[in-house]
Amino acid sequence: MRAGTVPTETDAWAVVGPGGRDRLDRGRRPVPAVAPDEVLLRVRACGVCRTDLHLADGDLPARAPRAVPGHEGVGEVVARGGAVRRFELGDRVGVPWLRRTCGRCRWCTSGAENLCPASLYTGWDADGCFATYAVVPAAFAYPIPDELTDVEAAPLLCAGIIGYRALRLAELPRGGRLGIYGFGASGHLTAQVARGQGAEVHVLTRDAGARELAVELGAASVGAAFDRPPVSLDAAILFAPAGELVPVALEALGPGGTLVIAGIHLTDIPTLSYARHLFRERQVRSVTANTRRDGEELFQVAAAVHVRARTVVYPFDHADQALDDMAEGRLTGAAVLTMPEP
C-alpha cells in the first residue's frame, strides 16, 4: 500500500437505528483498512441523500450495525492498495452509491450491473462518507472534474446520477414535455439536464421554495404536487417517495407516455384504474441504483450543459441537523456536509 500521512482514527457519524431519540451518533473509530483494490480518501465534502434518511428512519432495513451513511463523497486520495493503478495520491475522487458488483453474472456482463444480485452499496453494506476518512473500490469511484468544487460535485454522485438514469429510462422524445414530481436534489439537477437537452419541463411539488427554484431554473410551468400540468406529458419522473402520486402522474401522461419512479423507497401505491391510468400504452418503470456508465455519462453531460447543484452547506458537526431538515421539508436543493481541515 502506498500512503501519505494518515491518522489512526476517523471522526464519523453512525446510524443509531429507528426508534432512538436521535438518527445519528458521532464518535471516533479506526481509519478503515485499505484492500488491494481500494483507495483511502480524506473526505472533503459529502452530499446528504434521501436514502441516508430512509436508512436512519428504518425505511430501508439496515445491513450493517452502526453503519456510517453517506454515498456522495468527494475526497483526496491519501493511500491506495497495491493493485490500484487508476488513481494517484492527491487525486480528487468521488464515492458513489454503487460500491461493488460480482462482474460475472448475466446482468454484469450485459451492461446492467445495477441489477447484479451480489451488488453492494456505500453507506448501506459498507461504511460511507459521513466521516473524515473513507475507502472506496477504485474501479467504482469517479474522477472529479477540475471545474467542479467539492460541494458542487457531491450531489452529482447520487442525486445527479439517479436522475440521469431516470431521464434515460423515461425515453423522452427530443423536445418533449417532461413532468417532474418532487423537486429536491435529484429533481433540480435532472431538470437542468433535461432542459439542456431541449426538453420542456413541468414541475409539480408541494414545497413553495422548490417551486420558486423551478421557476428560476426555467420550468415551463410549476404547480403543487397534485395539480394537473397545463399540457399532456410525454414522460414523467417521480422523485418524491409518495405512492399516492403514481396515479396522479399517470393521468397526466399522454398516449405512449412513461412514468419513471426514481426512489429506492415508496409508500404504497393506491389502486390503479386500467382505463384512467394505463390504457393507450402508458407504462411505469422503476429505477434500481445505476451503472458506472450512467455516472460517466452524467459528468460529461453536466459539463456540456453546465449543470450546477443548488446547495445548502452544513458543517460536519451538523450532519444530524441536515437529516432533520430533510425530514421536515426545510431544504431546497441539495444538502452537503463539509469536513473539517485535518
N, C-alpha and C positions, 0 to 999 in steps of 0.2 A: 504493500500500500504506500502510495506517495501522499505526503501530508504537509500542510503548513502548520502554523501554531493553532492547536485545538485544545480547548479546556476539557476537563474530565466530566463536567456536568452541564446539562442544559436546563434552562428555565422553561417550563411547559404548563399548558392548561390541559386538563384531562376531563373527560365526560364523567360526571358523577353517576348518572343513570336516572331514569324517570322516578318521580315520587319524592326526590330530595328537595331541600329548601332552595338549593342553587343548581343551575345547569352544569356549571364547570367548577373545577377546583384547581388551584395553582400550586405548583411545587417544583422541587428540584428532582432530577433523575439523571442517570448516566447518559452521556452522549451515545447515541446508537452506534453499534459496531457496523463497519462498512464491509459488505460482502464483496467478493471479487468483481461482480458486475455492477456495483453501485458507486455513486458519488455521495460525499457528505457535503452538505451546504450549511453555511452560516445564513440563516434566513433573514431577509431584509424586509419583506412585506408578505402578507398573506390575505387573500380575499376571504370574506365570510359568506359562505354559500347557504342557501336554504336547506340543503342536505345536512349541513352541520347542525342546524336547528332540529331537523327531523330526527337525527341521531340522538341529540341531547334530550329531546322530549319523548323518546321511545317510539316514535312513528316508524323508525327503522330499528329492527332488533339488533342490539349490539353484538358484534362478532368477537370482540376482544375486551377484556375488563379494563376499565380506566383508559380507554384509547384516547390518544391525542388527536383531535379533529384538525381539519384544515387541508384542503386539496387544491388550493390556488396559490401556491407558494412561489416566491421568487427569491433566489439566494445566490450566493457566491460559492463556487466550488473551493473547498478548503482541504479536501482529501479525496482520493479515488482508489478503487480497488485495482488489483493487479491486472485484471482482464479488460479494463476500460481504456479505450483508445479515442473515444469520441470527444471528450471534454478535457480541458487543461485546468490547472489550478488558476483561480481568479476569474474563470468564465462565469457569466450570469446565466442561470438555468431556471426553467420553470417546472414546477411539480404539479402534475395533473391528477384527476380522479382515477383514471385507469392506470393501474400500477404494474400489473403483470398478466400475461396470458400463457397458456401452455405452448403455443406456437406450432402445435401438431394436429389439433383436431380439425374437423371439416370446416368449422367456422373460421379458424385462424388461417387456414390455407386457401380460403375462398374470398378473402377481403372483408370478412365480417367478424373480426376478432372481438368486437364488443359483445358478441353472443357466446364467447368461449365459456363453457360450463366451469372451467377452473380459474376464471378471471379473479383477480384480487384488486382491492381499491384502497387508495390512500386515505387515511383518517377513519377507515372502517375496519379493514383487515390488518392494517399496519399503521403505526403512528404517523401523523401528519405534521402540518407546519404551523400549528398554534404553539410554536416552540422556537427557541433561538437557534437550535441546530436540528437538522433532519436529514435522512438519507432517502435516495430515490434510485431505482434502477436506471442506469444511463440510457438504455435503449428506449425508455418510456418518458424521458424528460425532453423538454424543448429548449433550444437556444433562444434567448430573449433578444429581439432586435434592438439595436442601439437607439433608435428613435423613440422607444417607449421607456418611460420611467418605471421604476419598480411598482409604484402604485397604479399606474395606467395598465401595466401588463397583467397584474394579478387577476382581475376579474375575467380576462380573456381565457384563462386556463380551465375554466369550467363553464361559467355563465356564457361566455362567448362561444366556446366550442360546442356546447349542447345546443345553443340557439342556432348555430350554423348548421349542425346536423338536422335539427328540426326543419329548418328552412329548405334544406335539400330534399328531405322526405316529403315536404308539402307539395313538391312538383309544381310550383307556381309558374305559370306561363310568363314569358317576357312581357313586362309592362302590366302584369296582372295586379289584382286587388287582394291584398293580404290583411286579414284581421289578426290582431294580437290581443289576447285576453290575459291580463296581468302585465304590469309594466315595471317590473323590478330590474334586477341586474341583467338577467338574460333578455328580457323584453326590450330594454332600451338599446342594448347592443345589437340585437337582431334587427330592430327597426332601421338602424344605421346601415347595416349590411344590405338589407332589402332595398332601401331607398337608393343606395349606391349602385345597385344592380338594375335600377329603373322601375321598381315596384311602387304601387300606390298603397300606402299603409294607413290602416284604420285601427285605432287603439281603443280598447274597452277595458276600463279598470276602475275599481272602487275608490282609489286614492286620489285626492284632489291634487296633491303635489306631483304625483306621477302624470296626471293629465296635463298639468302645466308643462312638465318636461317633454311630453309627447308633442305638444304644440311647438315648443322651442326646436325640437328635432325634425319638424317638418311633416308631421302626420297630416293626412288629408282630412281626417275627421277624428274627433275624440269624444268618447261618451263614458257613461257609467257601465259597470260590468255587465248588467242585464239589459242594457239598451240594444236596440236594433241598429246596426250601422246603416247609413243612408243609401248604400248600394249593395248589390248582391256580391258576395265574396267568392273569389276563385280558390282561396285556401285560407286556413286559419291555424294559428298555433295557440294552444292553451298552456300558459306558464303558471297560472295560479293553481294551487293544489286543491281545487274546488270542483268536485264531480258534478255539482248542480249546474255548472256552466257548460257541460258537454252538450246537452240538448239545445241550449241557447245558441252555441256556436254552430251546431249542425244546421239549425233552422236558418242561420244567416248565410249558409253556403248556397251557391248556385249549382246547377247540374254539373256533375263530374267533379265537384269540389272535394278537397281533402282537409280533414281536421287532424292535426298532429298534437298529441298530448306529450308534453316535453318533461314533465316532472318525474321524479323517482317515487313519489308518494302522491296519492289522490284519494280524496274522500269518495264515498260511494256514489256511483252514477245512478240517477233516477231512471225509471223505466222509460225506454225509448219507444216512440211510435214509428213503425216502419215507413208509413206514408209521409209523415211530417219531417222525419229526421234522416232517413237513409235512402229512400227511393230516389230515382234519377241518378243512380250511380255515385252518390256521395259515399265517402269512405272515411274510416277512422284508423289512424296509425299511432303507435306508441314509439317512444324513443328509449333505448336502453344504452346508457353510457355513450361511448364514442370510440372511433378507431383513431390510431395515430395519424392516419391520413387526414381525418377531419381537422385535427389540430394544426397540422402543417398548412392545409389549405386556408384555414381561418386566419392564421397570421399573415399569409400572403394577401388575402382579400382585405383584411383590416388595414394593411399598409396602403393598398391600392385606392381604397375609398375613404381613407383617413378616419377610421372608427376610433373613437375615444370614449372611455368609460367616464361617466359622471360618478364621482366617488365621495363617500363620507369616510374620513380617515379617523381611526381610533388608535390611540397608543396601545401598546401591547398590554399594559396594565388593565385596560378596559375591555378585554375580549368578552367577558361575561355581559357587559353592558351592550355590546354590539348585537349579541344574540337576543337580549331582552328587547332592544329597539326593533329588531326584525320581527319578533313575535308579536309586538304590539302595533306594527304597521307604522312606525315612526321614521322609516328610511325611505329616501327617494334616490334611486340609482343603486350603486354597489358599495357595500361596506368593505373597508380594507384595514387590516391591522398593520401598524408599522413597528418594527422591532427596535429595542434599544441598541445603541452602538456598543461594541464589545469593550 
